[in-house]
Amino acid sequence: MPPRRLLVWLWAVVWFAYGLSVLRSGVLTGVDTGLYSLWADGLIAHRFNIATFLQSQNFYIPPFLYTGWIVLVATLKSLFGGSWTTAVVVLNWLAVGAGLYAALSSIRRTTASAASLLLAFALFLAAGDLLIFMPFALSDLIFWGMATVVLVTGVALATKERDHGHAMTTVLAGTVLVLFAMVFRPGGLTLVLFWSMAVVSWLGRDRFDRFAIPLFAAAAAIALLAIAWHAAIMVDPAVSPISGLSGYFDVLSRDYHAGVLVDAPESDLMVGPAVTWPGAMRLTTQKAFYFMTPWLPHYSRMHTLINLAFFIPAYGLTIAAAMNRNRLSATQRRAVLLLLFFVANELFSHVLIQLDYDHRYRLPMLPALVMLAAIGLESVRRPPLQHAVNAPRRLV
């Protein structure tokens, strides 16, 4: 089967399967759906005057970071009335379709391997976190689509020829999308660091390839310092220099002092209280393990099995991609480094905030893991000599 046709067929099957999951469950609402509806009603009452609407809000997370989403919900409510939740789920499905196609296309271009495409196909079918949130009238899946396009665009920018004709157009389009994501969900802020790294890898490719490991080591050191500073703020929020987030730090600090690991609707997941700096560092580390784990006590057996089917090969082959860099082409090595940065950035950004019990905050990380697993499979399948060229030319 021709490469493009295989890609389209695999994408269509996965996208159709996600659509069937929505038809089976129907439209669902989450804990935050009601809040979003109230915000949208307020914006409508202010005749879509965003400035006056924001001045009327008092929320411990600045509502400005949700502006794009609130405008979208208000527009859907104006157009469809009580059926706005159905419209959101339709947009969820369209966003997932765009993200899936972008990720699979990137894997085809980066690996030129039918086996890697089939692996990605299987992993997306087993991505239980995505399937769970497809039918919910929330912002997570639309944001997932945006984040996945940013991820794929960043990898393309870093791996294509530096002087290819559409490079500046790609940079501008990606920047606009990142700026919009920043005011769609607070998680959009995490995309800024990744996009900056992608642009740097394009502007200074030779130096990026040469100094990538020291650069990533420096980024890791800065992240550890930020975590240590964050732990000090959790012990005493008064030391925070960011006055605009004082309300959020107060809420988060109370969670640390109470030993709240994860926010849950009925009863929070609790660990030992963190009232000292070492205790806050310990709780942040526990949050990191929670963020990455495929299993939790409240999961059903089926949920656990599906998660294991995704995360065991995803994590295992990601490690293979990182360890077998000598078996990869120059473009593949660059893609691996950028993808690992994306995963680490998502982990770092989210252990510093409140975590929800349902793992919806890690959704943007899943495509990066699938792409890493696809490259990791290639690193396992082929000896180093078969990767002497920069870019594979045909599917094998």
C-alpha positions as CSV (number, residue, x, y, z in Angstrom):
1,M,0.0,0.0,0.0
2,P,1.4,3.5,-0.8
3,P,2.7,5.4,2.2
4,R,0.1,8.2,2.0
5,R,-2.8,5.8,1.6
6,L,-1.6,3.7,4.6
7,L,-1.4,6.9,6.7
8,V,-4.9,8.0,5.7
9,W,-6.4,4.6,6.4
10,L,-4.8,4.3,9.8
11,W,-5.9,7.8,10.7
12,A,-9.4,7.3,9.5
13,V,-9.8,4.1,11.6
14,V,-8.6,5.7,14.8
15,W,-10.7,8.8,14.3
16,F,-13.7,6.7,13.5
17,A,-13.1,4.7,16.7
18,Y,-13.0,7.9,18.8
19,G,-16.2,9.0,17.2
20,L,-17.9,5.7,18.1
21,S,-16.8,6.2,21.7
22,V,-18.7,9.5,21.8
23,L,-21.8,8.0,20.3
24,R,-21.7,5.2,22.8
25,S,-21.3,7.4,25.9
26,G,-23.3,10.5,24.7
27,V,-22.4,14.1,25.7
28,L,-21.0,14.3,29.3
29,T,-20.3,17.3,31.6
30,G,-17.5,17.6,34.1
31,V,-17.0,19.5,37.3
32,D,-15.8,22.6,35.5
33,T,-18.5,22.6,32.8
34,G,-20.9,24.6,35.0
35,L,-18.2,27.2,35.8
36,Y,-17.5,27.6,32.1
37,S,-21.2,28.0,31.4
38,L,-21.4,30.8,34.0
39,W,-18.4,32.6,32.6
40,A,-19.9,32.4,29.1
41,D,-23.2,33.8,30.4
42,G,-21.3,36.6,32.0
43,L,-19.5,37.4,28.7
44,I,-22.8,37.4,26.8
45,A,-24.3,39.7,29.4
46,H,-21.4,42.1,28.8
47,R,-22.1,41.9,25.1
48,F,-18.8,40.1,24.5
49,N,-16.9,43.1,26.0
50,I,-13.9,41.0,27.2
51,A,-12.3,43.8,29.2
52,T,-15.4,44.6,31.3
53,F,-16.2,40.9,31.7
54,L,-12.7,40.2,33.1
55,Q,-12.9,43.1,35.5
56,S,-16.1,41.6,37.0
57,Q,-14.5,38.2,37.7
58,N,-12.7,37.2,40.9
59,F,-11.1,33.8,40.5
60,Y,-7.9,32.5,42.1
61,I,-6.6,31.6,38.6
62,P,-6.7,34.7,36.4
63,P,-9.7,34.2,34.0
64,F,-7.7,36.0,31.3
65,L,-5.9,32.7,30.8
66,Y,-9.3,31.2,29.7
67,T,-10.4,34.0,27.5
68,G,-10.3,32.1,24.2
69,W,-12.2,29.2,25.6
70,I,-14.8,31.5,27.3
71,V,-15.4,33.4,24.0
72,L,-15.8,30.0,22.2
73,V,-18.4,28.7,24.7
74,A,-20.3,32.1,24.7
75,T,-20.4,31.9,20.9
76,L,-21.7,28.3,20.9
77,K,-24.3,29.2,23.5
78,S,-25.4,32.2,21.4
79,L,-25.7,30.0,18.3
80,F,-27.0,26.7,19.7
81,G,-28.5,27.5,23.1
82,G,-28.9,24.5,25.3
83,S,-27.1,22.3,22.7
84,W,-23.8,24.1,23.2
85,T,-22.3,21.1,25.0
86,T,-23.0,18.9,22.0
87,A,-21.3,21.5,19.8
88,V,-18.2,21.4,22.1
89,V,-18.0,17.6,21.8
90,V,-18.3,17.9,18.0
91,L,-15.3,20.3,18.1
92,N,-13.5,17.8,20.4
93,W,-13.8,15.2,17.7
94,L,-12.6,17.6,15.0
95,A,-9.7,18.7,17.1
96,V,-8.7,15.1,17.9
97,G,-8.9,14.3,14.2
98,A,-6.5,17.2,13.4
99,G,-4.1,16.2,16.1
100,L,-4.1,12.5,15.2
101,Y,-3.4,13.3,11.5
102,A,-0.6,15.7,12.4
103,A,1.0,13.2,14.8
104,L,0.8,10.3,12.3
105,S,2.1,12.5,9.5
106,S,5.1,13.5,11.6
107,I,5.8,9.9,12.4
108,R,5.7,8.9,8.8
109,R,8.0,11.8,7.8
110,T,10.5,11.2,10.7
111,T,10.7,7.4,10.5
112,A,9.5,6.5,7.0
113,S,8.5,3.2,8.6
114,A,5.3,1.3,8.2
115,A,6.0,-0.6,11.5
116,S,6.3,2.7,13.3
117,L,3.0,3.9,11.8
118,L,1.3,0.7,12.9
119,L,2.7,1.1,16.4
120,A,1.4,4.7,16.6
121,F,-2.0,3.5,15.3
122,A,-2.1,0.8,18.1
123,L,-1.0,3.3,20.8
124,F,-3.6,5.9,19.9
125,L,-6.3,3.2,20.0
126,A,-5.1,2.4,23.5
127,A,-4.8,6.0,24.7
128,G,-7.5,5.6,27.4
129,D,-7.0,9.2,28.8
130,L,-8.0,10.6,25.4
131,L,-10.9,8.2,25.0
132,I,-12.3,9.1,28.4
133,F,-12.4,12.8,27.8
134,M,-13.7,12.8,24.2
135,P,-17.4,13.1,25.2
136,F,-16.9,15.8,27.9
137,A,-18.0,19.4,27.3
138,L,-14.6,20.7,28.5
139,S,-11.7,22.6,26.9
140,D,-9.2,19.8,27.3
141,L,-9.6,18.0,23.9
142,I,-9.7,21.2,21.8
143,F,-6.6,22.4,23.7
144,W,-5.0,18.9,23.0
145,G,-5.5,19.4,19.3
146,M,-3.8,22.8,19.5
147,A,-0.9,21.5,21.6
148,T,-0.4,18.5,19.3
149,V,-0.2,20.8,16.2
150,V,2.3,23.0,18.1
151,L,4.3,19.9,19.0
152,V,4.3,18.5,15.4
153,T,5.1,22.0,13.9
154,G,8.0,22.4,16.3
155,V,9.5,19.0,15.4
156,A,9.0,19.8,11.7
157,L,10.8,23.1,12.1
158,A,13.7,21.5,13.9
159,T,14.1,18.6,11.4
160,K,13.5,20.1,8.0
161,E,16.2,21.8,6.0
162,R,17.0,25.1,7.6
163,D,16.5,27.1,4.4
164,H,13.3,25.4,3.2
165,G,11.0,27.9,1.7
166,H,8.1,27.9,4.2
167,A,10.3,28.2,7.4
168,M,9.3,31.7,8.3
169,T,5.7,31.0,7.6
170,T,5.9,28.0,9.9
171,V,7.5,30.1,12.6
172,L,4.9,32.8,12.4
173,A,2.0,30.3,12.3
174,G,3.3,28.4,15.2
175,T,3.9,31.6,17.2
176,V,0.3,32.7,16.6
177,L,-1.1,29.4,17.7
178,V,1.0,29.4,20.8
179,L,-0.2,32.9,21.7
180,F,-3.8,31.8,21.3
181,A,-3.2,28.7,23.3
182,M,-1.9,30.9,26.1
183,V,-5.3,32.5,26.5
184,F,-7.3,29.3,25.9
185,R,-6.1,27.3,28.9
186,P,-3.5,28.0,31.6
187,G,-1.6,25.0,30.2
188,G,-0.9,27.0,27.1
189,L,1.9,28.7,29.1
190,T,3.8,25.4,29.0
191,L,3.9,25.5,25.2
192,V,6.0,28.8,25.2
193,L,9.2,27.1,26.4
194,F,8.8,24.2,24.0
195,W,8.2,26.5,21.0
196,S,11.1,28.7,22.0
197,M,13.4,25.6,22.1
198,A,12.0,24.6,18.6
199,V,12.8,28.0,17.1
200,V,16.3,28.0,18.7
201,S,17.0,24.5,17.2
202,W,16.0,25.9,13.8
203,L,18.0,29.2,14.1
204,G,21.1,27.7,15.5
205,R,20.9,24.1,14.2
206,D,24.7,23.3,14.2
207,R,25.2,24.7,17.7
208,F,22.0,23.0,18.9
209,D,23.2,19.6,17.6
210,R,26.6,20.2,19.2
211,F,25.6,21.6,22.5
212,A,22.2,19.9,22.9
213,I,23.2,17.8,25.9
214,P,24.7,20.7,27.9
215,L,21.7,22.8,27.0
216,F,19.3,20.2,28.3
217,A,21.4,19.8,31.4
218,A,21.3,23.5,32.0
219,A,17.5,23.4,31.5
220,A,17.2,20.6,34.1
221,A,19.3,22.6,36.6
222,I,17.1,25.6,36.1
223,A,14.0,23.4,36.6
224,L,15.4,22.0,39.9
225,L,16.0,25.5,41.1
226,A,12.5,26.5,40.2
227,I,11.1,23.5,42.0
228,A,13.2,24.4,45.1
229,W,11.9,28.0,45.0
230,H,8.4,26.7,44.5
231,A,8.8,24.5,47.6
232,A,9.8,27.5,49.7
233,I,6.7,29.4,48.5
234,M,4.5,26.4,49.5
235,V,5.9,26.6,53.0
236,D,5.3,30.4,53.2
237,P,3.4,32.1,50.3
238,A,4.4,35.5,51.6
239,V,7.9,35.0,50.0
240,S,6.4,34.9,46.5
241,P,7.3,38.0,44.4
242,I,4.5,37.3,41.9
243,S,1.6,39.3,43.5
244,G,-0.8,38.5,40.7
245,L,-0.7,34.8,41.7
246,S,-0.9,35.3,45.4
247,G,-4.4,33.9,45.7
248,Y,-3.4,30.8,43.8
249,F,-0.3,30.3,45.8
250,D,-2.4,30.6,49.0
251,V,-4.7,27.8,47.8
252,L,-1.9,25.6,46.7
253,S,0.0,26.2,49.9
254,R,-3.0,25.1,52.0
255,D,-3.1,21.9,49.9
256,Y,0.6,21.3,50.7
257,H,0.2,21.9,54.4
258,A,-2.8,19.5,54.4
259,G,-0.9,16.8,52.4
260,V,-3.2,17.0,49.4
261,L,-1.5,15.1,46.5
262,V,-4.4,15.2,44.1
263,D,-7.7,17.2,44.0
264,A,-10.6,14.7,43.8
265,P,-14.4,15.5,43.8
266,E,-15.4,13.6,46.9
267,S,-12.2,13.0,48.8
268,D,-8.7,14.3,48.0
269,L,-5.8,11.8,47.6
270,M,-3.7,12.5,50.7
271,V,-0.1,12.0,51.7
272,G,1.9,13.3,54.7
273,P,1.5,17.1,55.3
274,A,4.3,19.3,53.8
275,V,5.0,22.1,56.2
276,T,8.7,22.3,55.8
277,W,10.9,22.8,52.7
278,P,12.0,19.2,52.6
279,G,8.4,18.1,53.0
280,A,7.3,20.4,50.1
281,M,10.1,18.9,47.9
282,R,8.9,15.4,48.8
283,L,5.3,16.2,48.0
284,T,6.3,17.7,44.6
285,T,8.2,14.5,43.8
286,Q,5.2,12.4,44.7
287,K,3.1,14.6,42.4
288,A,5.6,13.8,39.6
289,F,5.2,10.1,40.1
290,Y,1.4,10.5,40.1
291,F,1.5,12.5,36.9
292,M,3.4,9.8,35.1
293,T,1.8,6.6,36.6
294,P,-0.4,4.4,34.5
295,W,-2.1,2.9,37.5
296,L,-4.0,4.1,40.6
297,P,-6.1,2.3,43.2
298,H,-9.4,3.9,42.1
299,Y,-9.0,2.7,38.5
300,S,-11.1,-0.2,37.2
301,R,-9.5,-3.3,36.0
302,M,-10.3,-2.4,32.4
303,H,-9.0,1.2,32.8
304,T,-5.7,-0.2,34.3
305,L,-5.3,-2.7,31.4
306,I,-5.8,-0.1,28.8
307,N,-3.4,2.2,30.5
308,L,-0.8,-0.5,30.7
309,A,-1.2,-1.3,27.0
310,F,-0.4,2.3,26.2
311,F,2.2,3.3,28.8
312,I,4.4,0.1,28.9
313,P,5.4,0.3,25.2
314,A,5.3,4.1,25.2
315,Y,7.7,4.5,28.2
316,G,9.8,1.5,27.2
317,L,10.4,2.6,23.6
318,T,10.9,6.2,24.7
319,I,13.8,5.0,26.9
320,A,15.1,3.0,23.8
321,A,15.0,6.2,21.7
322,A,17.0,8.0,24.3
323,M,19.5,5.2,24.9
324,N,20.0,4.3,21.2
325,R,20.7,7.7,19.8
326,N,23.8,6.3,17.9
327,R,21.3,4.2,15.8
328,L,19.4,7.2,14.7
329,S,19.9,9.7,11.9
330,A,20.8,13.3,12.7
331,T,17.2,14.5,12.1
332,Q,15.8,11.7,14.3
333,R,18.2,12.5,17.1
334,R,17.1,16.1,17.0
335,A,13.5,15.1,17.0
336,V,14.1,12.8,20.0
337,L,15.7,15.6,22.0
338,L,12.9,18.0,21.2
339,L,10.2,15.5,22.1
340,L,12.0,14.6,25.4
341,F,12.1,18.3,26.2
342,F,8.3,18.5,25.5
343,V,7.6,15.6,27.9
344,A,9.9,17.0,30.6
345,N,8.4,20.5,30.2
346,E,4.9,19.1,30.7
347,L,6.0,17.2,33.8
348,F,7.9,20.1,35.3
349,S,5.0,22.6,34.6
350,H,2.3,20.4,36.1
351,V,4.0,19.2,39.3
352,L,4.0,22.9,40.4
353,I,0.2,23.3,40.2
354,Q,-2.9,21.5,41.5
355,L,-3.3,18.1,39.9
356,D,-6.7,16.6,39.1
357,Y,-7.4,13.0,39.9
358,D,-8.4,12.1,36.3
359,H,-5.1,12.8,34.7
360,R,-6.5,15.2,32.1
361,Y,-3.6,17.5,32.5
362,R,-1.2,15.0,30.9
363,L,-3.2,14.7,27.7
364,P,-0.9,16.9,25.7
365,M,2.1,14.7,26.7
366,L,0.6,11.6,25.0
367,P,1.4,12.4,21.3
368,A,5.0,13.2,22.3
369,L,5.2,9.7,23.9
370,V,3.7,8.1,20.8
371,M,6.2,9.9,18.5
372,L,9.1,9.0,20.8
373,A,7.9,5.3,20.8
374,A,7.8,5.3,17.0
375,I,11.4,6.5,16.8
376,G,12.4,4.2,19.6
377,L,11.0,1.2,17.6
378,E,13.3,2.2,14.7
379,S,16.3,2.4,17.0
380,V,15.5,-1.2,18.2
381,R,14.8,-2.6,14.8
382,R,17.9,-1.4,12.9
383,P,21.6,-1.5,13.6
384,P,23.6,1.7,13.5
385,L,25.0,1.3,10.0
386,Q,21.5,1.4,8.5
387,H,21.1,5.0,9.8
388,A,24.0,6.5,8.0
389,V,21.8,8.8,6.0
390,N,20.1,11.8,7.4
391,A,16.5,10.9,6.4
392,P,15.0,7.6,5.4
393,R,13.4,7.8,1.9
394,R,10.8,5.1,1.9
395,L,8.6,3.0,4.1
396,V,10.1,-0.3,5.2
